[in-house]
Amino acid sequence: MVAVTTSAGAHPDLLDRRADYPILDRRTYLINNSLGAMHRETRRRLDDYADLWDTEGVVAWNTWFPEMMRVADLVGTAIGAEPGTTVLRANVADALASVASCFDLGGARPRIVTTAADWPGTHYFWTEQVRRHGGELVVVSFEPDGWTVSTERLVDAIDDATLLVSVSLVQFRTSTLLDLAPVVDAAHRHGAIVVLDAYQAAGCLPVNMAANDVDICVGGSVKFLCGGPGNGWLSVAPRLVESLRPAAIGWISHATPFAFEWDEIDYAHGIGRFAGGTPNVPAAYAAAPGYQAIVDIGVERIRERSMSLTQLLVDGALERGFEVRSPRDASRRGGHVTIDPGNAEQVHHALIERKVVVDYRPGGGIRIGPHFYNSAEECVAVLDAMAELASR
């Protein structure tokens, strides 16, 4: 066993925040790329929500609506979006439905470009959009290794017939980080719109939506944002948003929703037109403490710690003879590492029984996703346990 102290890794002072995440006292919790740990303040915030409902009744909306906007801006800060350009939705599928409803796939630009490495649910969505409404879905396939996608081939797939380029910043199976700049450049040269899925990135590495000139960014709160389920989000660049007229809308998408006007919709200014219907208020209350912690720490510091911990995992896995299906270079990797020690599915189940929480993905292996509150010692311990279990 390799001796490593808990203070190893960048920014060891962040370990002082472990007490904010109670599950860390009960589990070796290393799956923050799948479900981030719950902040201890989440229970209190849910009580705040319930108390408002209980004591104020319908008047609680006077507090709830501003809180939804405040929480959405916390996400905006975490992804580097301009203030007031992010809205909360139920999940990514819901957000994508709203985005897709803005466009005509039967027009002069019928093509949607994506990759085989993207989230299956998003692939299901675009496949059905094309099947039902026309257009063409171009999926850039894997390289011969079966798990990487060439940025050059992705860029080459974008042309003047491309309407949307729908890609993930971090691939969910392998943690491969997209080389975003050439993709955005190619899309914009050809007049296409980039729809960036930052789910596996938000809260773990800088997305820098505005600085990277991303048109539309979607994601959720289940992973490194530690916000739990029920909170997807959508951010649209200010230069673009006023030109978009989503058809998948609700009453809050109206400029004056409480006027209850019976007529064609007068779209809300800016991102408000994507607000949809009645929002998921308790989910926003639950998520706020996790979001606030990310903003308070700063995503850049979290990224530096993440890179140091995932590099420890990569190096340790290779030393033990495991196959690593994530980039070896930390600058090309997101917040988790995918490792196959042999018999990965069985090893995964055995780790869970030991209260060492990781997950398994077919075609990949065991995913290990440390966050800022995880220690180097925990990362070494999971590798040692994997070696023991794989040798049985």
C-alpha positions in Angstrom: 0.0 0.0 0.0 1.3 3.5 -0.9 1.5 5.8 2.1 -0.2 9.1 1.4 -1.4 11.7 4.0 -4.8 13.2 3.8 -3.3 16.6 3.2 -1.8 15.6 -0.2 -3.1 17.3 -3.2 -3.7 20.9 -4.2 -5.5 23.2 -1.7 -5.6 20.8 1.3 -7.4 23.5 3.2 -10.5 22.5 1.4 -10.6 19.4 3.5 -11.8 21.7 6.3 -15.1 21.7 4.5 -15.6 17.9 4.9 -17.9 18.5 7.9 -20.4 20.2 5.6 -21.1 16.9 3.8 -22.3 14.3 6.4 -22.1 11.3 4.1 -18.3 11.5 4.3 -18.6 10.3 7.9 -20.4 7.2 6.8 -19.0 6.3 3.4 -15.8 6.6 1.4 -17.7 8.7 -1.1 -16.0 8.9 -4.5 -18.8 9.2 -7.0 -19.4 12.9 -7.2 -19.4 12.7 -11.0 -22.7 10.8 -10.6 -24.3 12.2 -7.4 -22.5 14.8 -5.4 -22.7 14.7 -1.6 -25.5 16.6 0.1 -24.6 19.7 1.9 -25.6 19.7 5.6 -27.6 23.0 5.1 -29.9 21.4 2.5 -32.2 20.0 5.2 -32.5 23.4 6.8 -33.2 25.1 3.5 -36.0 22.5 2.7 -37.5 23.4 6.1 -37.4 27.0 5.1 -39.3 26.2 2.0 -41.9 24.2 3.9 -42.2 26.8 6.6 -43.0 29.5 3.9 -45.7 27.3 2.4 -47.1 26.4 5.8 -47.2 30.0 7.2 -47.6 32.2 4.1 -49.6 30.0 1.7 -49.9 31.6 -1.7 -48.0 34.7 -0.5 -44.9 32.5 -0.4 -44.5 33.1 -4.1 -43.3 36.6 -3.3 -40.3 34.9 -1.8 -40.0 31.9 -4.0 -39.8 33.6 -7.4 -36.9 35.9 -6.4 -35.2 32.9 -4.8 -35.4 30.9 -8.0 -33.7 33.7 -9.9 -31.0 34.0 -7.2 -30.2 30.3 -7.3 -30.2 30.3 -11.1 -27.6 33.1 -11.0 -25.4 31.0 -8.6 -25.3 28.4 -11.4 -24.5 31.1 -13.9 -21.6 32.2 -11.7 -20.3 28.6 -11.5 -20.4 28.2 -15.4 -19.1 31.7 -16.2 -22.3 32.9 -17.7 -23.3 36.6 -17.7 -25.6 37.5 -14.8 -29.3 37.1 -15.5 -28.8 34.6 -18.4 -29.5 31.3 -16.6 -32.8 29.7 -15.8 -33.6 26.6 -13.8 -35.5 23.8 -15.6 -36.4 20.3 -14.3 -33.6 18.5 -16.1 -31.4 18.6 -19.2 -34.1 16.8 -21.3 -36.6 19.5 -20.4 -34.1 22.2 -21.2 -33.2 20.6 -24.6 -36.9 20.3 -25.5 -37.2 24.1 -25.0 -34.1 24.8 -27.1 -35.1 22.4 -29.9 -38.6 24.1 -30.1 -36.9 27.3 -31.3 -35.8 25.8 -34.6 -37.1 24.5 -37.9 -35.3 21.3 -38.9 -37.0 21.4 -42.3 -35.3 24.6 -43.3 -32.1 25.5 -45.1 -30.0 24.2 -42.2 -31.3 20.7 -41.4 -28.3 19.2 -39.8 -27.5 18.5 -36.1 -24.0 17.4 -35.4 -23.1 15.4 -32.2 -20.8 12.5 -31.2 -21.0 8.9 -30.2 -19.5 9.9 -26.8 -22.4 12.1 -25.8 -25.1 11.3 -23.2 -27.5 8.6 -24.5 -30.5 10.5 -23.3 -29.5 13.4 -25.5 -28.9 11.1 -28.5 -32.4 9.6 -27.9 -33.8 13.2 -28.0 -32.1 14.3 -31.2 -32.9 11.0 -32.9 -36.6 11.4 -32.3 -36.5 15.1 -33.2 -35.1 14.2 -36.6 -37.4 11.3 -37.1 -40.5 13.3 -36.3 -39.6 16.7 -37.7 -37.2 16.1 -40.5 -33.6 17.1 -40.7 -30.4 15.1 -40.4 -28.5 13.8 -37.4 -24.7 13.5 -37.9 -23.0 11.4 -35.2 -19.2 11.5 -35.2 -18.2 8.0 -34.4 -15.6 6.7 -32.0 -12.0 6.2 -33.1 -10.8 2.5 -33.4 -10.1 2.4 -29.7 -13.9 2.5 -29.1 -13.9 5.3 -26.6 -12.4 8.5 -28.0 -13.7 11.0 -30.5 -11.4 13.0 -32.8 -11.8 16.7 -32.4 -10.6 17.1 -36.0 -13.3 14.8 -37.3 -15.9 16.6 -35.2 -14.8 20.0 -36.7 -14.8 18.5 -40.2 -18.4 17.4 -39.7 -19.6 21.0 -39.3 -20.6 22.7 -42.5 -23.0 25.3 -43.9 -26.0 22.9 -43.6 -25.4 22.6 -39.8 -28.0 24.2 -37.5 -26.8 22.9 -34.1 -23.7 21.4 -32.7 -24.7 19.5 -29.6 -21.6 18.3 -27.6 -20.5 17.5 -24.1 -17.7 19.4 -22.5 -16.7 16.3 -20.5 -17.6 12.8 -21.7 -19.5 10.8 -19.1 -17.9 7.5 -19.7 -14.2 8.4 -19.9 -14.0 11.9 -18.5 -12.3 13.1 -21.7 -12.4 16.9 -21.9 -13.5 18.4 -25.2 -11.1 20.8 -27.0 -13.9 23.4 -27.1 -12.3 26.3 -28.9 -12.0 24.8 -32.4 -15.5 23.4 -32.2 -17.0 26.8 -31.3 -14.9 28.4 -34.0 -16.0 26.0 -36.7 -19.6 26.2 -35.7 -19.6 30.0 -35.8 -17.7 30.2 -39.1 -20.5 28.1 -40.6 -23.3 30.0 -38.9 -24.2 27.1 -36.6 -25.2 27.3 -32.9 -23.3 25.4 -30.2 -25.4 23.6 -27.6 -22.9 22.7 -24.9 -23.8 20.0 -22.3 -21.7 21.0 -19.2 -23.3 18.5 -16.8 -20.1 16.6 -16.1 -18.1 19.8 -15.9 -20.1 22.3 -13.8 -18.8 22.6 -10.3 -15.6 20.8 -11.1 -13.8 22.8 -13.8 -14.3 26.2 -15.3 -16.9 26.2 -18.1 -16.3 29.8 -19.0 -19.4 30.0 -21.1 -19.2 33.7 -21.9 -15.4 33.7 -22.4 -15.6 30.7 -24.7 -18.4 32.3 -26.7 -20.8 29.4 -26.2 -24.2 30.0 -27.5 -26.4 27.7 -25.3 -25.3 25.8 -22.2 -27.3 23.1 -20.5 -26.6 20.9 -17.4 -27.9 19.8 -14.1 -27.2 19.8 -10.4 -26.9 16.1 -9.6 -23.1 15.9 -10.0 -20.3 18.2 -8.9 -22.6 21.1 -8.2 -23.9 18.9 -5.3 -27.4 20.3 -5.9 -29.4 17.0 -6.0 -32.1 16.0 -8.5 -34.8 18.2 -9.9 -32.6 21.1 -11.0 -31.6 21.3 -14.6 -30.5 24.6 -16.0 -30.2 26.5 -19.3 -28.1 29.5 -20.1 -28.3 31.4 -23.4 -25.8 34.1 -24.6 -27.4 37.6 -24.5 -26.5 38.2 -28.1 -28.7 35.3 -29.1 -31.5 35.0 -26.7 -33.8 37.7 -28.0 -33.8 36.1 -31.5 -35.1 32.8 -30.1 -38.8 32.0 -29.9 -39.3 28.7 -28.0 -42.5 26.8 -28.7 -42.1 24.6 -25.6 -43.2 27.3 -23.2 -45.4 27.9 -20.2 -47.1 30.8 -18.4 -43.9 32.1 -16.8 -42.4 32.5 -20.3 -44.7 35.5 -20.8 -43.5 39.0 -20.2 -46.3 39.6 -17.7 -47.3 36.2 -16.5 -49.7 37.5 -13.8 -51.7 39.5 -16.3 -53.0 36.1 -17.6 -53.5 37.6 -21.1 -55.4 35.3 -23.5 -53.6 36.0 -26.7 -50.4 35.1 -28.5 -47.5 35.1 -26.2 -45.5 38.2 -25.5 -42.2 36.6 -24.7 -40.4 37.6 -21.5 -37.2 39.6 -22.0 -34.0 37.5 -22.2 -33.7 34.1 -20.5 -37.1 34.5 -18.9 -38.7 33.3 -22.2 -37.2 29.8 -21.4 -38.7 29.7 -17.9 -41.5 27.4 -18.9 -44.3 26.7 -16.4 -44.5 26.6 -12.6 -41.0 26.0 -11.3 -39.6 23.3 -9.0 -39.2 25.5 -6.0 -38.2 22.8 -3.4 -35.5 21.5 -5.7 -34.0 25.0 -5.9 -34.1 25.4 -2.1 -32.3 22.1 -1.7 -29.6 22.9 -4.2 -28.7 26.4 -3.0 -26.2 25.4 -0.3 -24.3 23.1 -2.7 -24.1 25.8 -5.3 -23.1 28.5 -2.8 -20.2 26.3 -1.6 -18.9 26.0 -5.2 -19.1 29.7 -5.8 -17.5 30.6 -2.4 -14.5 28.3 -3.0 -14.1 29.2 -6.7 -14.2 26.7 -9.5 -10.5 27.4 -10.4 -9.4 26.2 -7.0 -11.7 23.1 -7.2 -10.2 22.3 -10.6 -6.7 22.4 -9.3 -7.5 20.1 -6.5 -9.4 17.8 -8.8 -6.5 17.5 -11.2 -4.2 16.6 -8.4 -6.5 13.9 -7.0 -7.4 12.4 -10.4 -3.7 12.3 -11.4 -3.1 10.3 -8.2 -5.8 7.9 -9.3 -4.4 7.6 -12.9 -0.8 7.1 -11.7 -1.8 4.6 -9.0 -4.0 2.6 -11.3 -1.2 2.3 -13.9 1.2 1.2 -11.2 -1.2 -1.5 -10.2 -1.5 -2.7 -13.8 -5.1 -1.5 -14.3 -6.4 -0.3 -17.6 -7.2 3.4 -17.5 -9.9 4.6 -20.0 -9.5 8.3 -19.2 -6.8 10.7 -20.6 -3.5 10.4 -18.8 -2.9 14.1 -19.1 -4.9 16.0 -16.4 -5.5 19.0 -18.6 -7.4 16.8 -21.0 -9.5 15.2 -18.3 -12.6 16.1 -16.4 -13.3 15.4 -12.8 -13.4 11.6 -12.8 -11.2 8.7 -13.9 -12.5 5.5 -15.5 -10.5 2.4 -14.5 -10.9 -1.3 -15.4 -9.1 -3.5 -12.9 -10.5 -6.6 -14.5 -13.9 -8.0 -13.5 -15.0 -4.4 -13.1 -18.7 -4.9 -12.6 -18.1 -7.5 -9.8 -15.4 -5.3 -8.2 -17.8 -2.4 -8.2 -20.5 -4.4 -6.4 -17.9 -5.6 -3.8 -16.7 -2.0 -3.2 -20.3 -0.8 -2.6 -20.7 -3.6 0.0 -17.6 -2.2 1.8 -19.3 1.3 1.7 -16.8 2.5 -0.8 -19.1 4.3 -3.2 -18.1 4.4 -6.9 -20.0 3.3 -10.0 -19.7 1.1 -13.1 -20.4 1.9 -16.7 -20.6 -0.9 -19.4 -17.9 -0.4 -22.0 -15.9 1.7 -19.6 -15.2 0.4 -16.2 -15.3 1.8 -12.7 -15.7 5.5 -12.5 -14.1 7.3 -9.5 -14.9 11.0 -9.1 -13.3 12.8 -6.1 -14.4 16.3 -5.2 -12.7 19.0 -3.3 -13.7 17.5 0.1 -12.1 14.1 -0.7 -8.7 13.2 0.5 -5.7 11.6 -1.3 -5.8 8.9 1.3 -9.3 7.9 0.2 -8.1 7.8 -3.4 -5.3 5.5 -2.6 -7.5 3.3 -0.4 -10.0 2.7 -3.2 -7.2 1.6 -5.6 -5.8 -0.8 -2.9 -9.3 -2.2 -2.4 -9.7 -2.7 -6.2 -6.4 -4.5 -6.4 -7.4 -6.8 -3.6 -10.8 -7.6 -5.1 -9.6 -8.0 -8.7 -7.1 -10.6 -7.6 -9.7 -12.9 -6.1 
